[in-house]
């Protein structure tokens, strides 16, 4: 017959071996779960869209509808008005230190055709404004969106200073025309409206 002490020892060794195997299995299972969760988080982070909301829209708490079918028709007029105000401020509000940057940002909002046509003249004008120390501000008073949503008219007062001296103070109207390009609204035209 076998010794009971020896059986207890063998049972203890077997139990210890089973316990170690259980811990290894638990560790491997937990490691696989952690790797899966980390990879899922990284995938989610890279593929989650970021939605930027203009401050005044966020403050008002209203909903804005933007169509996703590549058309402007059906897009909220409030959204169009805010897009136009943002685009106009890029080209109409500047100081000598940021006029080139503002102009470059505005150029990025243009359609390909208009970009090719306006890049050189606008950058040359921006460099001239920087060299001469021109500061400009446009204060909008009224924004009107056309019924089809493609044109936005902005009325306001434009002020310009050269070297600290005011050289222009005028009530002006700008008309911005939009076109959907590669799924986004882009500026197809920006004109100062002439008095009738």
Number of C-alpha atoms within 10 A of each C-alpha: 3 6 7 9 9 10 11 11 11 12 12 12 12 12 12 12 12 12 12 12 12 12 12 12 12 12 12 12 11 12 12 12 12 12 11 12 12 12 12 11 12 11 11 11 10 8 9 8 8 6 6 7 10 12 8 10 14 11 9 8 8 9 11 14 11 16 13 11 10 14 17 20 14 14 17 16 22 18 18 24 21 16 19 25 17 13 21 20 17 19 23 19 19 23 17 20 14 14 26 22 16 19 21 17 14 21 23 13 17 23 21 15 9 16 17 11 11 13 16 11 10 18 17 12 14 23 16 15 20 18 11 12 16 22 23 20 17 21 16 18 11 11 19 16 20 12 11 11 22 21 22 24 21 23 20 16 15 18 18 20 16 15 11 10 10 13 12 13 13 11 14 17 20 19 20 24 19 23 20 16 15 9 12 15 20 22 27 20 14 20 11 13 14 8 6 3
